[in-house]
Amino acid sequence: MFITPIFIINLEKSTDRKAYMQAQFEQLFSNNLIQEIHFFDAIYGKSNPNHPLFQRYNENKRLNAKGYPLTLGQLGCYASHYSMWEKCVELDYPIIVLEDDAKFKNNFLEVLDFINSDKNTFEFFWLQPDRLKNKRKLISNFGNLSIYQFSKGFAGTTGYYLTPQAARKFLTQSKEWYLTVDVTMDRFFENKVPPYAIVPFCLEDDGEIESTINEKQKKQRSLKIVIMRELFNLKTNIKRRIYNLFH
């Protein structure tokens, strides 16, 4: 049986977070010597503002869509996940991607068993909760676990199961960056990666750990920007509704 490796995105300076994840893994896998766990050095935008991947960022397109730029922290987060997609394609087998504030729930090992089983024929699904509590449609039932299709809204990128097929779609979609990585991934009507999640969710972000990504920024509120932002949101909603209608 193939054992899906786990990759954790972790800033080199965030040693406390690495220790937090290691402690969880030691508890989970104390009797499992074959589970591969890899820590990936996250790209820290503030210390590396000229990272080559940041050349993909289109600030004009971002300003037209949202009215304010992406922060270096958000660009670093995007670049880190982008690198994980590249890694998945390079390996040519599925991986699990986690951020270093992921908190495992009691059913994580059960979900991991499903991921490694022949029953798992999916190219992608989220492991984290749907924060926006949107509509869901049952796709498949597997005893205690179910795969649902969600209509919208997986804010954040705490954890997901990824195959090379889905990774290639995300990479194709990300030739140009202008939205945050979670919003980009959630634009399933563009990338054609089904918006699936496994329920009950097997992890959540630990709210007690302060985010290393979110940064306060001044948002321009001119009439022109407000109008352009609303038009962008309207187009997005129309595309999403059409996709959900036929899938």
C-alpha positions, 0 to 999 in steps of 0.5 A: 500500500502506498503511504502518502507523504506529508509536507509541512510548510514552515518558516525557518525562523518559526522553530516553535511551530515546527516543535508544535507539529513534531509533537503532534506527529510523535503522538500520532505516529508513535507506532508508525515508522513508515510515515514520511514527514517532510518540513519545507522551508517556507518562502518568507517574503519580508526577508526575500522580497525579490524572490524569483517566483514573485515575478509572477505577481501582477500588481495592476491586475490585483489593484483593479480587482481588489483595490489594494496590493498583496503583501510580501507575507501573502506572496510568500505564502503563495510561493510556498504552496506553488512550490509544493505543487511543483514538488508534487508534479516532480514526485509524480505521486500524491502528497498531503500539504499542511501549514504549521498551525494545523491542529489534528482532530481525533479522526486524522488517522482515519482520514489518512487510512482512507487517503492511502486506500483504493477507495480514494480516487479523488484528485484533490480535497480539503482537510480543513473546515469550510469557514463560510458554511456554504452549501454542500452536496454529497459526492460519496459516502465511505462509512464514517467519512464522506466526500462533499462538494462545496459551493464556495469558500475554503478560506485559508490553506491549512491542509489538503490532499493533492495529486499531480493531476490537481497540482498541474491545474493549479500551476497552469492557473497560477502563471499570473498571480493577483489573488491570495493563494487560497482564493485562487485555489477556490476559483474551481470554475477556472482551475477545474479542480473539484471543490471537494472536502472530506467530512468530518474535517480532520484538522483545523488551524490552531487559533492560539497560534498567531498568523505569520502571514496576515498583515494590516494594510491600508485599503484604497476606497476611491469610487473607481476602485469600489466600482471595479471591485464590485464588477470583479465580484459580480463576474466571479459570482456569475462564473461560480453559479454557472459551475455549481449549476452544472456540476 
